Amino acid sequence: MAIGPDVTGLREADRAHLTMYVGGMGAKGANFYNRVVSEYGWAAEAEKVQDLYLAGHRAEAAAALPDDLLEATSLIGDAAYVRDRLQAFVEQGVTVLQVAPAGPQPLDDLRALAEIVHGL
C-alpha cells in the first residue's frame, strides 16, 4: 500500500517484494504465493518469474512480473484511487484488510489510509 501521485514509481518499489514472494518463497511446486498468483490467472507468468528467480536471475524475474498483477494485488495510487478500491472491497464483503506500506513515507501512508477508511 502506498498513497501518492507517482503510481508507476510506487508500484515499481513494490515489484522486488512481490517478485520474491512469487518467485522465491519455497521450492518449485511448493510456493503458496506462486500458486495463488497462478489461480488469479497469471499461471504462465508466475512460472516464468519463479524459474528466473530460482535460477538466480532476480532482475529478469522482476521484469517478468506483469504490471497488471502489481496493480491487482496492491493498493497503490492517489487517495481517490485507494478510496475507490477500498469501497469496492467493502461492497464485496471484505471486513479485514492487511497492508504493508511500500512507499517512501510509510507513516504518512498509514495516516492517509486511516482517514480514507474512516470516510467510507
Secondary structure in CASP SS format (residue, H / E / C, confidence):
PFRMAT SS
TARGET T0000
AUTHOR 0000-0000-0000
METHOD secondary structure of the structure
MODEL  1
M C 1.00
A E 1.00
I E 1.00
G C 1.00
P C 1.00
D C 1.00
V H 1.00
T H 1.00
G H 1.00
L H 1.00
R H 1.00
E H 1.00
A H 1.00
D H 1.00
R H 1.00
A H 1.00
H H 1.00
L H 1.00
T H 1.00
M H 1.00
Y H 1.00
V H 1.00
G H 1.00
G H 1.00
M C 1.00
G C 1.00
A C 1.00
K C 1.00
G C 1.00
A C 1.00
N C 1.00
F H 1.00
Y H 1.00
N H 1.00
R H 1.00
V H 1.00
V H 1.00
S H 1.00
E H 1.00
Y H 1.00
G H 1.00
W H 1.00
A H 1.00
A H 1.00
E H 1.00
A H 1.00
E H 1.00
K H 1.00
V H 1.00
Q H 1.00
D H 1.00
L H 1.00
Y H 1.00
L H 1.00
A C 1.00
G C 1.00
H C 1.00
R H 1.00
A H 1.00
E H 1.00
A H 1.00
A H 1.00
A H 1.00
A H 1.00
L C 1.00
P C 1.00
D H 1.00
D H 1.00
L H 1.00
L H 1.00
E H 1.00
A H 1.00
T C 1.00
S C 1.00
L C 1.00
I E 1.00
G E 1.00
D C 1.00
A H 1.00
A H 1.00
Y H 1.00
V H 1.00
R H 1.00
D H 1.00
R H 1.00
L H 1.00
Q H 1.00
A H 1.00
F H 1.00
V H 1.00
E H 1.00
Q C 1.00
G C 1.00
V C 1.00
T C 1.00
V C 1.00
L C 1.00
Q C 1.00
V C 1.00
A C 1.00
P C 1.00
A C 1.00
G C 1.00
P C 1.00
Q C 1.00
P H 1.00
L H 1.00
D H 1.00
D H 1.00
L H 1.00
R H 1.00
A H 1.00
L H 1.00
A H 1.00
E H 1.00
I H 1.00
V H 1.00
H H 1.00
G H 1.00
L C 1.00
END
